[in-house]
Amino acid sequence: MAIEKARWTPGLRLPGWFAATILVALVIVAGGVGALLMSQLAGQNYNFQFPGITTPAVADTVTVVGEGRVAATPDTIFTDVGAEAQATSLSLALNAAASDGDKLTAALKNAGIAPADMQTTSLYAYVRTDQYGNVVGYNASTYLRVRIRDVSKATSILNAAAGAIGPDVRLGTLQYQRTDIAAQAAQARQLALAAAEDHASGLAKLSNRQLGKLSAVQESYVGYVAAGQSVQGGGGGIGAGGGASALPQIQSGQGEVVVQLIVRYGLN
């Protein structure tokens, strides 16, 4: 009798339970290999390089902010000057406020304020009531934003405004500015850069490093900062007393031109 050898037939099918057993075994082996690989990689840093892709090197740097300040006196004042009137009807209040506003504008012009340096910023009208809600009168007001280009004349200009409309005048906060800060800003930049280098050197020493070359500079702020002195009118009016001086002499003080730089250095 002839004995035939066993051959693999493409159409041969394995029993379902046998195929499932092989699949589970393969999954267990793959999971074990993956777990072993992850345990070897844990806690370590690896760089993977792909063809055609390069990663830039991270440079050691320190970034600081340096500030420089140079004293400078203001040469311009901005302030709000207004008129507020009261009457028994809205129309009378509006007419009174309009009349006061015209007198105020004329007085400012006569005191040396150019039309380009006056701007109407607000108009108000409202009803006044008593504690029971009954109407007792009406208020109307108008305000001008005024630019005073000669600081030394600020007191006389505001006194002229107060003298024009008496107790109806309203005075606001004084804001000091300086129009030309180029020279002071140049000095302040040098001081800011020196301060930034000193700060960066201290940080480098703390980290046991040496300060390298300056690599980048960015100016984050430059401007005039006033001394903070201001004069603000209260809720009531200021009487001029027939044109006589009603305001104290305005003290403009001295502000500063401030420059802030963001500076980056290398570390050796």
PyMOL commands that set and color helices and strands:
alter all, ss='L'
color gray80, all
select helices_A, chain A and resi 16-41+90-110+115-117+151-168+182-206
alter helices_A, ss='H'
color red, helices_A
select strands_A, chain A and resi 61-72+76-87+118-129+135-148+169-171+175-177+211-225+255-267
alter strands_A, ss='S'
color yellow, strands_A
deselect
rebuild
show_as cartoon
